[in-house]
Amino acid sequence: MFVHNKRLQYTVRVAAPNPGLANLLLEQFGGPQGELAAACRYFTQAVGEDDPGRKDMLFDIATEELSHLEIIGSIVAMLNKGAKGQLAEAVESEAELYRSLTAAGNDSHTTALLYGGGPALTNSAGVPWSAAYIDSIGEPTADLRSNIAAEARAKIVYERLINVTDDPGIKDALGFLMTREIAHQKSFEKALHSIQPNFPQGKLPGVPEFTSVYYNMSQGADTRGPWNEGGDWKFVEDPQPAVDGGDGLATVGVSEADVEVLQAMASRTVSNPNADPKTGADLGSEEAS
């Protein structure tokens, strides 16, 4: 059961309308790193979680993300207040209204024109929100790592949004939202490491022969570090197919009947390496006689 409190989790103070900034803020409303994606990701994980501690944490954070969605949506709506009224009542001439909506090069048509000034479930480029943003896989040691990365990406987006506005009230609200991303990362990381062992993910161990091998797959100067040397790392300077010791070819066992059919198809579609037929490309490149 969800109960909505009519007051925001954090007070929103917007100094003046700014449709361009409203459009940028849609990134955290309906974008891949946004609050709706986070809420849906953690809510679906919580529903499928059996551990009572993780279940409670995921429901709490999912619900808080909905609160953050409300904050962002409210800021977008406030930033579009002027444009919403101007569009609805046509108080300016067509040319003046267009110029006011596109002032300073902003691209605010998504929120202002298509959605009447309200927050839209799109990113800042107008791409509709997608459930494909939800990358849960149902294994807590994998999902918690993904959650940590999602919160980190959202923090970076908030940093960038803070850097493009001089409105102190918006900076303050975005600073709160950015900081909550840090808090959620801490919760997820603590939950991850309360599972021991938590690496590698899942139940099956890796094949020991390949678990601590680093293949040098690029030519040129190599940079070595803890990601490919020290400890139990084995650095393979010049890996050659196939690293399993086989011939590197793909084979499949088929029935005798299939062998005959495949041979017939190969004979019918065989290429003649000595042929040099005239093609449409040749005819098209010749000068007209």
SULBELKA-V286438 format. One record per run of one state. SS is the DSSP state (~ for helix, > for strand, _ for the rest). FROM is the first residue (numbers start at 1). LEN is the number of residues. Records with the same first field share a line. If there is no record, write none. Layout:
BEGIN
SS=FROM-LEN  FROM-LEN
END
This chain:
BEGIN
_=1-18  26-1  31-4  49-3  80-1  90-4  102-1  106-3  115-7  123-5  129-2  134-6  164-4  194-14  212-1  216-18  237-19  269-11  286-4
~=19-7  27-4  35-14  52-28  81-9  94-8  103-3  109-6  131-3  140-24  168-26  208-4  256-13  280-6
>=122-1  128-1  213-3  234-3
END
